[in-house]
């Protein structure tokens, strides 16, 4: 029973740290908007925005988990995220563009990795070939 209580306390502590991080970030974003738009946010407003944001993130996480589970996967994919964002055209467009950028970067990295071993093996062959040529 002590293990269950310890686990519950650990989860509660983790949740509180996440909430604090969201509150901190929302506070900074509100400060940026306040400076840019010349408005002010009181502490209760910042706290309310942070709470709504945290709850929405929890809902997103549950939805993403369900999408993956429905597809008989244990891993959330970008397709799940796109499905989640389907009601917001601008968000869906942004996610799709970022996904394409990341895919392009990954492709470039793979191409470089494939070239490196070829370059190294061709370089290592050349001196070996020279050694063989000098012995004959």
Secondary structure as GFF3:
##gff-version 3
##sequence-region A 1 136
A	DSSP	alpha_helix	2	37	.	.	.	ID=ss1
A	DSSP	alpha_helix	43	70	.	.	.	ID=ss2
A	DSSP	alpha_helix	78	84	.	.	.	ID=ss3
A	DSSP	alpha_helix	89	135	.	.	.	ID=ss4
###
